[in-house]
Amino acid sequence: MVLVGFDARAAFRDPLRGFGRVTRSLADALLEVLPGQIVLFVPHGSPVPAPWYPLAARVVALRRPARGAFLVDPLAWRWTLRRHRVDVLHLPAWGVPAGLGVPVVATGYDATPLRFPSPPQAWKRRRLALALRSLRRATLVHAISAHARDELVALAGVPAERCRVVHLGAGAPFTASPTAVEPRHLLFVGGLDPHKNVDLLLAMLRLPGAERLPPLVVAGPHGPASGPLAAASAHRVLLTPARTDRELAELYHGALALLLPSRNEGFGLPAVEAMACGCPVLAADAGALPEVCAGAAALLSPDRPEAWLAALTRLAADPDHRRRLAAAGRARAQELTWQATAQGLVEVYRAAIRAASARR
């Protein structure tokens, strides 16, 4: 029996951000696909979900380090792994420490910090760049899209032969509403880093004719970067904090469309969640969004707010068009599930064990 170590700390340290949501979903799915074979590493004192205990081989509470400190403290991992044997270790966030002594699979999301001023703080970008380049230490890298793989190879120096593409998915809360819901808002889900290109949406809302559209709801983690959006309240922009999956699904159900104008995405998880909920998606023709949406979304230039206004105006005026786009999205979302992700990762774990054995 293969024992897979899984670093679940991000699910507790960053539960409302992308890394944390992906980590939690991966843990849930892997426990279902490999019951009794997953060793979960969690922060000491964290409220571990009750369903994890009967499905996990072990749940190991780590007293240290804090978020991402294993990146600069590989001794902590070595000490831990000597006491809790695993055949392969999956690190879904924060990079790869050196010299762990076991095969390592690391998830690579994108190379945005190497391409854009995102996040805007230089020290954060340097830290993220170090984490990206540390992926070269992994036995194999799980790239969440072909676009992410290509970026990691070209910009982070990850060897192409060590990358495996396994798409992410949408979970059980993200399903179509059992009853028809009248569209009451536009929706943007995500952070407010510059590459997310929310400025395009603000520019669109200032165009003649935009006043006939529903208000824009911006859902996600908000900090100082939300200032420009708060100042745009005259343009009917509503900020809402990051939500649980169930509450987020309700936002998708009530949206005329999900708007994703990002200049770069390693995957674009909100697109899949929205499609699973029957919410039409308007996405930038950039990054991994065309790959993930696969013809089930309207793809638009991230530089032309007038094109986004025209697409939304058509959706609002043509219910049949909206229904067709929603149906295409639901069909695409059925191909992207967390169970499929977990099954793909099982093959990556086995390949990593074989690769590590061949190098000895």
C-alpha positions as CSV (number, residue, x, y, z in Angstrom):
1,M,0.0,0.0,0.0
2,V,1.3,3.4,-1.0
3,L,1.2,6.1,1.7
4,V,0.8,9.6,0.3
5,G,1.7,12.6,2.5
6,F,-0.4,15.6,1.9
7,D,0.5,19.1,3.2
8,A,-3.0,20.4,4.1
9,R,-1.8,23.5,6.0
10,A,-3.0,26.0,3.4
11,A,-6.6,24.8,3.8
12,F,-6.4,26.2,7.4
13,R,-4.0,29.2,6.9
14,D,-5.6,30.6,3.7
15,P,-9.1,29.0,3.7
16,L,-10.7,31.8,1.6
17,R,-8.0,32.2,-1.0
18,G,-7.1,30.1,-4.0
19,F,-4.3,28.0,-2.5
20,G,-6.5,27.2,0.5
21,R,-9.6,26.4,-1.4
22,V,-7.7,24.1,-3.8
23,T,-5.9,22.4,-0.9
24,R,-9.1,21.7,1.0
25,S,-10.8,20.4,-2.1
26,L,-7.8,18.2,-3.0
27,A,-7.7,16.7,0.5
28,D,-11.4,15.9,0.4
29,A,-11.1,14.2,-3.0
30,L,-7.9,12.3,-2.3
31,L,-9.3,10.9,0.9
32,E,-12.3,9.5,-1.1
33,V,-10.1,8.1,-3.9
34,L,-7.4,6.7,-1.6
35,P,-9.0,5.9,1.8
36,G,-6.5,4.8,4.4
37,Q,-3.6,5.9,2.3
38,I,-3.3,9.6,2.9
39,V,-1.2,11.1,5.7
40,L,-2.5,14.6,6.3
41,F,-0.2,17.3,7.8
42,V,-2.2,20.0,9.4
43,P,-1.4,23.0,11.7
44,H,-1.5,22.2,15.4
45,G,-4.7,23.2,17.0
46,S,-6.7,23.6,13.8
47,P,-10.3,22.3,13.6
48,V,-9.8,19.3,11.3
49,P,-13.0,18.3,9.5
50,A,-14.5,15.3,11.2
51,P,-14.9,13.2,7.9
52,W,-11.1,13.4,7.5
53,Y,-10.3,11.2,10.5
54,P,-11.9,7.8,9.4
55,L,-10.6,8.2,5.8
56,A,-7.0,9.3,6.6
57,A,-4.1,6.9,7.4
58,R,-3.0,9.5,9.9
59,V,-3.6,13.1,10.8
60,V,-0.3,14.7,11.9
61,A,-0.6,18.0,13.8
62,L,2.4,20.2,13.2
63,R,3.4,22.6,16.0
64,R,5.6,24.5,13.6
65,P,6.2,26.1,11.2
66,A,3.7,28.8,10.3
67,R,2.5,29.5,6.8
68,G,5.1,28.6,4.2
69,A,8.0,28.4,6.7
70,F,9.0,25.0,5.4
71,L,10.3,26.8,2.4
72,V,13.1,28.3,4.5
73,D,13.2,25.6,7.2
74,P,13.7,22.3,5.4
75,L,15.0,20.8,8.7
76,A,11.5,20.8,10.0
77,W,10.3,18.7,7.1
78,R,13.2,16.3,7.5
79,W,12.5,15.9,11.2
80,T,8.8,15.3,10.5
81,L,9.2,12.9,7.7
82,R,11.6,10.7,9.7
83,R,8.9,10.3,12.3
84,H,6.0,9.9,9.8
85,R,6.9,7.7,6.9
86,V,5.3,8.4,3.5
87,D,6.2,7.0,0.1
88,V,5.5,10.3,-1.7
89,L,4.8,13.8,-0.4
90,H,2.4,16.2,-2.1
91,L,3.1,19.9,-1.5
92,P,0.1,21.9,-3.0
93,A,1.3,25.3,-1.9
94,W,4.3,27.5,-1.0
95,G,7.1,25.7,-2.8
96,V,9.5,22.9,-2.2
97,P,12.3,22.8,0.5
98,A,15.6,21.1,-0.3
99,G,16.7,17.6,0.7
100,L,13.4,16.1,1.9
101,G,14.6,12.5,1.2
102,V,11.3,11.3,-0.3
103,P,9.7,11.7,-3.7
104,V,7.9,15.1,-3.9
105,V,5.0,16.2,-6.1
106,A,4.5,19.9,-6.0
107,T,1.5,21.8,-7.5
108,G,2.5,24.7,-9.8
109,Y,-0.3,27.3,-10.4
110,D,1.2,29.9,-12.7
111,A,4.2,32.2,-13.1
112,T,2.2,35.5,-12.6
113,P,4.7,37.0,-10.1
114,L,7.4,36.6,-12.8
115,R,5.3,38.4,-15.5
116,F,3.1,41.0,-13.7
117,P,3.4,43.3,-10.7
118,S,1.2,41.0,-8.8
119,P,1.1,41.3,-5.9
120,P,2.1,44.9,-5.9
121,Q,4.5,44.6,-3.0
122,A,8.0,43.8,-4.3
123,W,8.9,41.7,-1.2
124,K,5.9,39.5,-1.8
125,R,6.8,39.0,-5.4
126,R,10.3,38.0,-4.5
127,R,9.0,35.5,-2.0
128,L,6.6,34.0,-4.6
129,A,9.3,34.0,-7.2
130,L,11.6,32.0,-4.9
131,A,8.7,29.5,-4.2
132,L,8.1,29.2,-8.0
133,R,11.8,28.4,-8.7
134,S,11.9,26.0,-5.8
135,L,9.5,23.8,-7.8
136,R,12.6,22.6,-9.7
137,R,13.5,20.5,-6.6
138,A,10.3,18.4,-7.0
139,T,10.4,14.9,-8.4
140,L,7.4,15.9,-10.5
141,V,5.4,19.1,-10.8
142,H,1.6,19.0,-11.0
143,A,0.7,21.8,-13.4
144,I,-2.9,22.8,-13.1
145,S,-3.2,23.6,-16.9
146,A,-1.1,23.3,-20.0
147,H,-0.7,27.1,-19.9
148,A,0.7,26.8,-16.3
149,R,3.1,24.1,-17.4
150,D,4.4,26.2,-20.3
151,E,4.9,29.2,-18.0
152,L,6.7,27.2,-15.3
153,V,9.0,25.7,-17.9
154,A,9.7,29.0,-19.7
155,L,9.9,31.3,-16.7
156,A,10.6,29.3,-13.6
157,G,13.0,26.8,-15.2
158,V,11.0,23.7,-14.3
159,P,12.1,20.8,-16.7
160,A,9.3,20.1,-19.1
161,E,9.8,16.3,-18.7
162,R,9.0,16.6,-15.0
163,C,5.6,18.4,-15.5
164,R,2.3,16.6,-15.5
165,V,-0.9,18.5,-16.3
166,V,-4.0,17.6,-14.2
167,H,-6.9,20.1,-14.3
168,L,-8.7,21.2,-11.2
169,G,-12.5,20.9,-10.7
170,A,-15.7,22.0,-9.1
171,G,-17.1,20.5,-6.0
172,A,-20.6,19.4,-4.8
173,P,-21.9,22.8,-3.7
174,F,-21.5,24.1,-7.2
175,T,-24.6,22.8,-9.1
176,A,-27.4,24.5,-11.0
177,S,-30.2,26.0,-9.1
178,P,-33.3,23.7,-9.0
179,T,-35.5,26.7,-9.8
180,A,-35.1,29.5,-12.2
181,V,-33.4,32.6,-10.7
182,E,-33.9,36.0,-12.3
183,P,-30.4,37.6,-12.9
184,R,-29.9,40.4,-10.3
185,H,-26.2,41.2,-10.6
186,L,-22.9,40.8,-12.5
187,L,-20.3,38.9,-10.7
188,F,-16.5,39.0,-10.3
189,V,-14.8,36.4,-8.0
190,G,-11.2,36.7,-6.9
191,G,-8.5,38.9,-5.5
192,L,-7.7,42.4,-6.7
193,D,-4.1,42.1,-7.8
194,P,-3.3,44.2,-10.9
195,H,-3.3,41.2,-13.3
196,K,-6.9,40.5,-12.3
197,N,-7.7,43.5,-14.5
198,V,-10.7,44.7,-12.5
199,D,-10.0,48.2,-14.0
200,L,-11.5,46.9,-17.2
201,L,-14.8,46.3,-15.5
202,L,-14.8,49.8,-13.9
203,A,-14.1,51.3,-17.4
204,M,-17.0,49.2,-18.8
205,L,-19.4,50.5,-16.2
206,R,-18.6,54.1,-17.1
207,L,-19.6,53.5,-20.8
208,P,-22.9,54.8,-22.1
209,G,-25.5,52.0,-21.8
210,A,-23.9,50.3,-18.8
211,E,-26.4,51.9,-16.5
212,R,-29.0,49.5,-17.9
213,L,-27.0,46.5,-16.5
214,P,-27.4,45.0,-13.0
215,P,-24.8,46.1,-10.4
216,L,-21.4,44.4,-10.2
217,V,-20.8,42.2,-7.2
218,V,-17.1,41.7,-6.4
219,A,-16.7,38.6,-4.1
220,G,-13.4,37.7,-2.6
221,P,-10.6,38.7,-0.2
222,H,-10.5,42.4,0.0
223,G,-7.8,44.6,1.5
224,P,-6.2,47.9,0.8
225,A,-6.4,47.2,-2.9
226,S,-10.2,47.5,-2.7
227,G,-10.0,51.3,-2.3
228,P,-10.5,52.0,-6.0
229,L,-13.5,49.8,-6.0
230,A,-15.0,51.3,-2.9
231,A,-14.5,54.7,-4.5
232,A,-16.4,53.4,-7.6
233,S,-19.6,53.0,-5.7
234,A,-21.2,55.6,-8.0
235,H,-20.8,53.0,-10.7
236,R,-22.9,50.4,-8.8
237,V,-20.1,48.2,-7.5
238,L,-20.9,46.1,-4.4
239,L,-18.1,44.5,-2.4
240,T,-18.8,41.3,-0.5
241,P,-16.3,39.4,1.6
242,A,-15.0,35.9,0.5
243,R,-17.8,33.4,1.0
244,T,-18.3,29.7,1.8
245,D,-18.8,27.5,-1.2
246,R,-22.5,27.4,-0.6
247,E,-22.8,31.1,-0.4
248,L,-20.6,31.5,-3.4
249,A,-22.9,29.1,-5.4
250,E,-25.8,31.4,-4.5
251,L,-24.0,34.3,-6.0
252,Y,-23.4,32.4,-9.2
253,H,-27.0,31.4,-9.4
254,G,-28.1,35.0,-9.2
255,A,-25.6,36.4,-11.7
256,L,-26.3,37.5,-15.3
257,A,-22.7,36.3,-15.9
258,L,-19.4,35.7,-14.3
259,L,-16.8,38.2,-15.5
260,L,-13.1,37.1,-15.6
261,P,-11.1,39.8,-17.3
262,S,-7.7,38.6,-16.0
263,R,-4.6,39.0,-18.0
264,N,-3.2,35.8,-16.7
265,E,-4.7,32.8,-14.9
266,G,-3.1,29.4,-14.3
267,F,-6.5,27.9,-14.3
268,G,-9.5,30.1,-13.4
269,L,-11.4,28.1,-10.8
270,P,-14.3,30.5,-10.7
271,A,-15.0,29.8,-14.3
272,V,-15.6,26.1,-13.7
273,E,-17.6,26.8,-10.5
274,A,-19.8,29.3,-12.4
275,M,-20.3,26.9,-15.3
276,A,-21.2,24.1,-12.9
277,C,-23.9,26.4,-11.4
278,G,-25.3,27.2,-14.8
279,C,-23.9,30.8,-14.8
280,P,-22.7,32.1,-18.2
281,V,-19.0,33.0,-18.2
282,L,-17.4,35.9,-20.0
283,A,-13.6,35.5,-19.8
284,A,-10.5,37.1,-21.2
285,D,-8.9,35.5,-24.1
286,A,-5.7,35.1,-22.0
287,G,-3.8,32.7,-19.8
288,A,-5.4,29.3,-19.2
289,L,-9.0,30.6,-19.5
290,P,-9.5,29.5,-23.2
291,E,-8.1,26.1,-22.3
292,V,-10.3,25.7,-19.2
293,C,-13.5,27.1,-20.7
294,A,-13.0,25.0,-23.9
295,G,-15.5,26.9,-26.1
296,A,-18.2,27.1,-23.3
297,A,-17.6,30.8,-22.5
298,A,-17.6,34.0,-24.4
299,L,-13.9,34.9,-24.8
300,L,-13.1,38.7,-25.0
301,S,-10.1,40.9,-25.2
302,P,-8.8,42.0,-21.8
303,D,-8.2,45.5,-23.3
304,R,-11.7,46.3,-24.8
305,P,-14.3,47.3,-22.2
306,E,-16.7,48.1,-25.0
307,A,-16.6,44.4,-26.1
308,W,-17.6,43.3,-22.6
309,L,-20.5,45.8,-22.5
310,A,-21.7,44.5,-25.9
311,A,-21.5,40.9,-24.7
312,L,-23.4,41.6,-21.5
313,T,-26.0,43.7,-23.3
314,R,-26.7,40.7,-25.6
315,L,-27.0,38.3,-22.7
316,A,-29.5,40.6,-20.9
317,A,-31.5,41.1,-24.1
318,D,-31.5,37.5,-25.4
319,P,-32.5,34.8,-22.8
320,D,-32.1,32.0,-25.4
321,H,-28.5,33.0,-25.9
322,R,-27.9,33.1,-22.2
323,R,-29.5,29.6,-21.8
324,R,-27.3,28.2,-24.6
325,L,-24.1,29.6,-23.0
326,A,-25.2,28.2,-19.6
327,A,-25.9,24.8,-21.0
328,A,-22.5,24.7,-22.7
329,G,-20.9,25.6,-19.4
330,R,-22.6,22.9,-17.5
331,A,-21.5,20.3,-20.1
332,R,-17.9,21.5,-19.8
333,A,-18.0,21.5,-15.9
334,Q,-19.0,17.9,-15.9
335,E,-15.6,17.1,-17.3
336,L,-13.8,19.0,-14.6
337,T,-14.5,17.4,-11.1
338,W,-12.3,17.1,-8.0
339,Q,-12.7,13.3,-8.2
340,A,-11.1,13.4,-11.7
341,T,-8.4,15.6,-10.4
342,A,-7.7,13.2,-7.5
343,Q,-7.6,10.2,-9.9
344,G,-5.1,12.0,-12.1
345,L,-2.9,12.9,-9.2
346,V,-2.8,9.2,-8.1
347,E,-1.1,8.5,-11.4
348,V,1.3,11.4,-10.8
349,Y,2.2,10.0,-7.4
350,R,3.0,6.6,-8.8
351,A,5.1,8.2,-11.6
352,A,7.0,10.2,-9.0
353,I,7.8,7.1,-7.0
354,R,9.0,5.3,-10.1
355,A,11.1,8.3,-11.2
356,A,12.7,8.6,-7.7
357,S,13.5,4.9,-7.7
358,A,15.1,5.1,-11.2
359,R,17.4,7.9,-10.1
360,R,18.8,5.9,-7.1
